[in-house]
Structures are given as C-alpha cells and as structure tokens.
Amino acid sequence: MVRAFVLHALALPLRRVDWLLLPLLAALAGLGLVALHSAAEDVRLVERQEAYLLLGLGLAVAAACISWRWWRLLAAPFYLLCLLLLALVPWLGIEANNARRWLDLGFVTLQPSELAKVAVPLALAAFYGLWPQRRRYWQHGVALLLALLPAMMILDQPDLGTAVMVLLAGVLMIFFAGLPWLFMLSGAALAALAAPLMWSFVLADYQKQRILAVIDPHSDPLGAGYHTIQSSIAVGSGGYWGKGWNQGSQAQLGFLPEHHTDFIFAVYAEEFGFAGCLALLGVFMLIFIRMATLAGKARDGAAGCLVAAFASVFALQALVNLAMVSGVLPVVGLPLPLVSYGGTSLLAFALSFGIAMAAARHRPPRRLGFGG
C-alpha cells in the first residue's frame, strides 16, 4: 500500500505534462537536427545540439511537473537573475561579429537575451496574478516598464531582433491581460511616427544597410545584400521536392552564411523542397494550435495569458525568421525556434513550453459564496 501511495504521488506531477505537445516539440527539433547534419561543418555541433535537445525535453518535463504556484513565486527571482546576467554581458561577455551577447560560464556559453523571452512574460504573469479580478491602467504601465528594461539592455549589445521580441513578449502579455485595442493601435501609431527618429538615432549603420538591402539586395550584392541573395537562391532552387539531403549547393559549397543558425531554413528548403517546407510548417502550426488550446483551457486568468504569450512569441519568431530567409524582412539575427543551432535558444523555448504546460493545468481553489 505504501508503494502504491509513493507511485501515485510521483505520478501526480507528470499529469501536468501535455503528452500531445511534447512529441510535436521533439518532432520539430528532430527536423532541425536533420537539417543541421547537412549544414554543420563540424560534427561536434550536431552532437552538442543533440545533447541540448535531450536536455531540453527533460527540462520541459521537469518544468511542467512544477506547480504553477511555485512558478509564480520563482518569477521575480528569475527576472532579477536575467537582469543581472544582461548587466554582466557588456563587462564579461564574449564578443563576436561586432556584438557582445554571450557569457562564458566555463562549461557552457550562455546568451542571457534568450532567457529574457521567458523571464519577461513569466514576471508579468506573476505581477498580474496579484490582482486577478481587476486590471487598472497603472498596472499596464508598470508591466510595460518591466518589459522595456531588459529590452533596452539587449538593444545595447546590440541585438535589435531579440530586443524587439522581448518587448513584444511583454506587450502581448499586457494585451492578453486586458489592455484595450485602442491603446494597442495608439502605441502602433506612435511607433510608426517615431520610426524616423529611430532611423536617425537608434539604428546602427549596418542595420540601416540591411533594411535597404531588402528593397534592392543587388545594390550591394557582396555586402548587406549578400545574405538575402544567397538565401533566396537556396530557397528557390529547392523546387517542389528538393535536391536531396546533403545535396544543397548553397550550404555545401559555402555560399550561404550562418547556414547552421539563422539561415538553416534555407538549407532545409533547398534540400527538401516545397513538400518538406510544408511538413515543417505543419509541425509549427500544430504546436501553435496545441498551445492556443492549452491557453483556452486554463482556468487561471494570468496563467492563460502567459500560455497565449508564449505561443505568440514562438509563432512570431518563426514567422520573422522565415520572412528574413525569404528576403521579405531584413536580416535581424533571430534563430528559427527549435530548429536553428543554439543551446540557449533551445533550452529557453523548452522551458517556456514546460512552464506553459504547468500553467495550463493549474486549477485555482474554488471560492465559496454564501450558498457554498
């Protein structure tokens, strides 16, 4: 009887794991490994990514087993830790490609900006959870400041793409928490009006060149337009069925830059064609639909908003990456979620999915009324 009780107690946390979502995440990451096997010039990168995948799946399960009540308590320390790591990047960070975004911890290289995509929505969910019944405008203002602080620190690295995604994660959380459409549209209008100021005072020269390269990449084919031209060639040359695994000329001959990270979709499209892209996009869509379903089933308001925010960030980053690779948007350095090489990104998304599972399964205690 004692043994049965212990087994039952151990099995209770596993009930929070969504066994429909987890295989979809594994399938998407598996497709990424297939592309990485072809794109990576060093087999150690593939082995490292495989280890990160196993660790990520374990992290998602472990995060799902932790009660949402505990995640709410951990939200503030996690957010403060993320700010501390971001503050250390300018002083102790590793510099690469004229940017300083990574911390060398000895046993692993960490990119704190990826963790901010989890820390910001989680902190805002815990913040809004303090007032589950009524949301006031000052609360939305405080939430926006909480999202702006890490976004500005990331922008200083510089990393415009990730800074925008972190800010969007916060804005989406605020919107799902009840900010009226009128305020969202007003904010978008102000952002559009501020675009000339951003162009003059915020964007670096290389970022301006990347934006102009989208309009006419052939104006600088060996400079700012090189990434766009080569990735467009790779995507278009795949045809309907692709050239076959390890047969893509753009990646194999070294024409495609960053082919194992930001532009891994171009490698996949060239080798597996339109049919393979449909399969990959289908898995993305199924993950988003499942996350949206979990958000709709959540009984705790703040938890449901968090799941919806995580799902939206996942979908938006995927769309931005695909548009970037296809030449529709400028190169912003955002990896394709769970597909591109990168340990911190994979673990951060795995953690967000695990927290989403725990939040969606949370059942708040019933409040007894006069008739209860």
Protein Blocks (a to p, Z undefined) as FASTA:
>chain_A
ZZmmmmmmmmmmmmmpcfklmmmmmmmmmmmmmmmmmmpmbfklmmmmmmmmmmmmmmmm
mmmmpcfklmmmmmmmmmmmmmmmmmmmmmmmcceehiafbdcehjaccdfklmmmmmmm
mmmmmmmmmmmmbccfklmmmmmmmmmmmmmmmmmmpcfklmmmmmmmmmmmmmmnopaf
klmmmmmmmmmmmmmmmmmmmpcfklmmmmmmmmmmmlmmmlmmmmmmmmmmmmmmnmmn
onbehiafklmnomaghklmmmmmmmmmmmnommlmmmmmmmmmmmmmmmmmmmmmpmbf
klmmmmmmmmmmmmmmmmmmmmmmnomaccehiacehkagcfklmmmmmmmmmmmmmmmm
pccdddddfkZZ
